[in-house]
Amino acid sequence: MRRRLAPGEKPLFWIGSSKRDLLAMPDPVVRQMGAALSVAQYGGKHPDAKPWKGLGPGVFEVVSDYQTDTFRAGYVVRFEHALYVLHCFQKKSPSGTRTAKMDVEMIERRLRAAQADYEVRYGQASEKR
Protein backbone atom coordinates (compact mmCIF):
# COMPACT_ATOMS: atom_id res chain seq x y z
CA MET A 1 0.00 0.00 0.00
CA ARG A 2 1.21 3.50 -0.79
CA ARG A 3 2.14 5.67 2.17
CA ARG A 4 -0.07 8.56 1.05
CA LEU A 5 -3.55 8.44 -0.35
CA ALA A 6 -4.73 10.79 -3.05
CA PRO A 7 -7.36 13.36 -2.06
CA GLY A 8 -10.74 11.61 -1.76
CA GLU A 9 -9.23 8.10 -1.82
CA LYS A 10 -10.18 5.63 0.93
CA PRO A 11 -7.53 3.16 2.15
CA LEU A 12 -7.93 -0.41 0.94
CA PHE A 13 -7.56 -3.27 3.42
CA TRP A 14 -7.42 -6.98 2.59
CA ILE A 15 -9.05 -9.58 4.83
CA GLY A 16 -7.52 -13.05 5.13
CA SER A 17 -5.96 -14.39 1.93
CA SER A 18 -7.97 -12.12 -0.38
CA LYS A 19 -4.97 -10.23 -1.80
CA ARG A 20 -2.95 -13.39 -2.38
CA ASP A 21 -6.00 -15.03 -3.97
CA LEU A 22 -6.54 -12.08 -6.30
CA LEU A 23 -2.90 -11.99 -7.38
CA ALA A 24 -3.06 -15.71 -8.24
CA MET A 25 -5.75 -15.01 -10.86
CA PRO A 26 -4.97 -14.40 -14.55
CA ASP A 27 -3.48 -10.95 -15.26
CA PRO A 28 -6.50 -9.61 -17.20
CA VAL A 29 -8.74 -10.50 -14.25
CA VAL A 30 -6.36 -8.86 -11.77
CA ARG A 31 -6.33 -5.67 -13.86
CA GLN A 32 -10.13 -5.58 -14.21
CA MET A 33 -10.73 -6.19 -10.51
CA GLY A 34 -8.01 -3.74 -9.56
CA ALA A 35 -9.69 -1.07 -11.67
CA ALA A 36 -13.06 -1.79 -10.04
CA LEU A 37 -11.56 -1.57 -6.55
CA SER A 38 -9.84 1.69 -7.45
CA VAL A 39 -13.16 3.18 -8.56
CA ALA A 40 -14.69 2.05 -5.24
CA GLN A 41 -11.87 3.71 -3.29
CA TYR A 42 -13.01 7.04 -4.72
CA GLY A 43 -16.67 6.39 -3.92
CA GLY A 44 -17.76 5.20 -7.36
CA LYS A 45 -19.21 1.96 -8.68
CA HIS A 46 -17.49 0.20 -11.56
CA PRO A 47 -19.79 -1.17 -14.32
CA ASP A 48 -18.68 -4.73 -13.44
CA ALA A 49 -19.63 -4.32 -9.76
CA LYS A 50 -23.01 -5.36 -8.43
CA PRO A 51 -24.54 -5.64 -4.95
CA TRP A 52 -23.86 -8.84 -3.05
CA LYS A 53 -27.26 -10.21 -2.10
CA GLY A 54 -28.10 -11.00 1.49
CA LEU A 55 -25.68 -8.86 3.48
CA GLY A 56 -27.38 -5.51 3.20
CA PRO A 57 -26.20 -2.32 1.57
CA GLY A 58 -22.55 -1.56 0.99
CA VAL A 59 -21.36 -5.07 0.10
CA PHE A 60 -20.48 -5.58 -3.57
CA GLU A 61 -18.91 -8.10 -5.87
CA VAL A 62 -16.95 -7.68 -9.08
CA VAL A 63 -17.48 -10.44 -11.62
CA SER A 64 -14.86 -11.11 -14.28
CA ASP A 65 -15.18 -13.70 -17.01
CA TYR A 66 -11.91 -14.89 -18.51
CA GLN A 67 -11.80 -17.57 -21.17
CA THR A 68 -14.24 -20.17 -19.82
CA ASP A 69 -13.87 -19.26 -16.12
CA THR A 70 -15.63 -16.78 -13.85
CA PHE A 71 -13.82 -14.94 -11.07
CA ARG A 72 -15.30 -12.86 -8.27
CA ALA A 73 -14.11 -10.41 -5.64
CA GLY A 74 -16.34 -9.42 -2.73
CA TYR A 75 -15.73 -6.12 -1.01
CA VAL A 76 -17.40 -3.78 1.43
CA VAL A 77 -17.77 0.00 1.08
CA ARG A 78 -20.26 0.61 3.89
CA PHE A 79 -17.57 2.01 6.19
CA GLU A 80 -17.06 5.75 6.10
CA HIS A 81 -13.25 5.77 6.18
CA ALA A 82 -12.07 2.54 4.50
CA LEU A 83 -12.72 -0.13 1.87
CA TYR A 84 -12.24 -3.84 2.66
CA VAL A 85 -11.71 -6.68 0.20
CA LEU A 86 -13.34 -9.72 1.75
CA HIS A 87 -12.82 -12.63 -0.62
CA CYS A 88 -11.47 -13.29 -4.13
CA PHE A 89 -12.30 -16.60 -5.75
CA GLN A 90 -12.93 -18.55 -8.91
CA LYS A 91 -16.56 -19.58 -9.18
CA LYS A 92 -16.76 -23.36 -9.23
CA SER A 93 -20.30 -24.01 -8.06
CA PRO A 94 -21.80 -27.10 -9.65
CA SER A 95 -25.26 -25.51 -9.40
CA GLY A 96 -25.22 -23.06 -12.30
CA THR A 97 -25.20 -19.39 -11.37
CA ARG A 98 -25.47 -19.98 -7.63
CA THR A 99 -22.36 -19.15 -5.57
CA ALA A 100 -20.97 -22.06 -3.56
CA LYS A 101 -22.07 -22.11 0.09
CA MET A 102 -18.43 -22.16 1.21
CA ASP A 103 -17.75 -18.87 -0.59
CA VAL A 104 -20.93 -17.24 0.75
CA GLU A 105 -19.97 -18.25 4.29
CA MET A 106 -16.42 -16.93 3.75
CA ILE A 107 -17.80 -13.52 2.73
CA GLU A 108 -20.03 -13.47 5.82
CA ARG A 109 -17.16 -14.40 8.19
CA ARG A 110 -14.79 -11.91 6.64
CA LEU A 111 -17.39 -9.15 6.79
CA ARG A 112 -17.52 -9.68 10.57
CA ALA A 113 -13.69 -9.56 10.65
CA ALA A 114 -13.70 -6.33 8.61
CA GLN A 115 -16.20 -4.80 11.04
CA ALA A 116 -13.99 -5.70 13.98
CA ASP A 117 -10.87 -4.36 12.25
CA TYR A 118 -12.65 -1.13 11.33
CA GLU A 119 -13.72 -0.59 14.94
CA VAL A 120 -10.12 -1.08 16.11
CA ARG A 121 -8.71 1.29 13.47
CA TYR A 122 -11.37 3.99 13.55
CA GLY A 123 -13.31 3.48 16.78
CA GLN A 124 -17.06 3.29 16.79
CA ALA A 125 -17.29 5.55 13.74
CA SER A 126 -20.64 5.49 12.02
CA GLU A 127 -21.27 3.25 9.03
CA LYS A 128 -22.76 4.49 5.76
CA ARG A 129 -26.12 2.84 5.11
C-alpha positions in Angstrom: 0.0 0.0 0.0 1.2 3.5 -0.8 2.1 5.7 2.2 -0.1 8.6 1.0 -3.6 8.4 -0.3 -4.7 10.8 -3.1 -7.4 13.4 -2.1 -10.7 11.6 -1.8 -9.2 8.1 -1.8 -10.2 5.6 0.9 -7.5 3.2 2.2 -7.9 -0.4 0.9 -7.6 -3.3 3.4 -7.4 -7.0 2.6 -9.1 -9.6 4.8 -7.5 -13.1 5.1 -6.0 -14.4 1.9 -8.0 -12.1 -0.4 -5.0 -10.2 -1.8 -3.0 -13.4 -2.4 -6.0 -15.0 -4.0 -6.5 -12.1 -6.3 -2.9 -12.0 -7.4 -3.1 -15.7 -8.2 -5.8 -15.0 -10.9 -5.0 -14.4 -14.6 -3.5 -11.0 -15.3 -6.5 -9.6 -17.2 -8.7 -10.5 -14.3 -6.4 -8.9 -11.8 -6.3 -5.7 -13.9 -10.1 -5.6 -14.2 -10.7 -6.2 -10.5 -8.0 -3.7 -9.6 -9.7 -1.1 -11.7 -13.1 -1.8 -10.0 -11.6 -1.6 -6.5 -9.8 1.7 -7.5 -13.2 3.2 -8.6 -14.7 2.1 -5.2 -11.9 3.7 -3.3 -13.0 7.0 -4.7 -16.7 6.4 -3.9 -17.8 5.2 -7.4 -19.2 2.0 -8.7 -17.5 0.2 -11.6 -19.8 -1.2 -14.3 -18.7 -4.7 -13.4 -19.6 -4.3 -9.8 -23.0 -5.4 -8.4 -24.5 -5.6 -5.0 -23.9 -8.8 -3.0 -27.3 -10.2 -2.1 -28.1 -11.0 1.5 -25.7 -8.9 3.5 -27.4 -5.5 3.2 -26.2 -2.3 1.6 -22.6 -1.6 1.0 -21.4 -5.1 0.1 -20.5 -5.6 -3.6 -18.9 -8.1 -5.9 -17.0 -7.7 -9.1 -17.5 -10.4 -11.6 -14.9 -11.1 -14.3 -15.2 -13.7 -17.0 -11.9 -14.9 -18.5 -11.8 -17.6 -21.2 -14.2 -20.2 -19.8 -13.9 -19.3 -16.1 -15.6 -16.8 -13.8 -13.8 -14.9 -11.1 -15.3 -12.9 -8.3 -14.1 -10.4 -5.6 -16.3 -9.4 -2.7 -15.7 -6.1 -1.0 -17.4 -3.8 1.4 -17.8 0.0 1.1 -20.3 0.6 3.9 -17.6 2.0 6.2 -17.1 5.8 6.1 -13.2 5.8 6.2 -12.1 2.5 4.5 -12.7 -0.1 1.9 -12.2 -3.8 2.7 -11.7 -6.7 0.2 -13.3 -9.7 1.8 -12.8 -12.6 -0.6 -11.5 -13.3 -4.1 -12.3 -16.6 -5.7 -12.9 -18.6 -8.9 -16.6 -19.6 -9.2 -16.8 -23.4 -9.2 -20.3 -24.0 -8.1 -21.8 -27.1 -9.6 -25.3 -25.5 -9.4 -25.2 -23.1 -12.3 -25.2 -19.4 -11.4 -25.5 -20.0 -7.6 -22.4 -19.1 -5.6 -21.0 -22.1 -3.6 -22.1 -22.1 0.1 -18.4 -22.2 1.2 -17.7 -18.9 -0.6 -20.9 -17.2 0.7 -20.0 -18.2 4.3 -16.4 -16.9 3.7 -17.8 -13.5 2.7 -20.0 -13.5 5.8 -17.2 -14.4 8.2 -14.8 -11.9 6.6 -17.4 -9.1 6.8 -17.5 -9.7 10.6 -13.7 -9.6 10.6 -13.7 -6.3 8.6 -16.2 -4.8 11.0 -14.0 -5.7 14.0 -10.9 -4.4 12.2 -12.6 -1.1 11.3 -13.7 -0.6 14.9 -10.1 -1.1 16.1 -8.7 1.3 13.5 -11.4 4.0 13.6 -13.3 3.5 16.8 -17.1 3.3 16.8 -17.3 5.6 13.7 -20.6 5.5 12.0 -21.3 3.3 9.0 -22.8 4.5 5.8 -26.1 2.8 5.1 
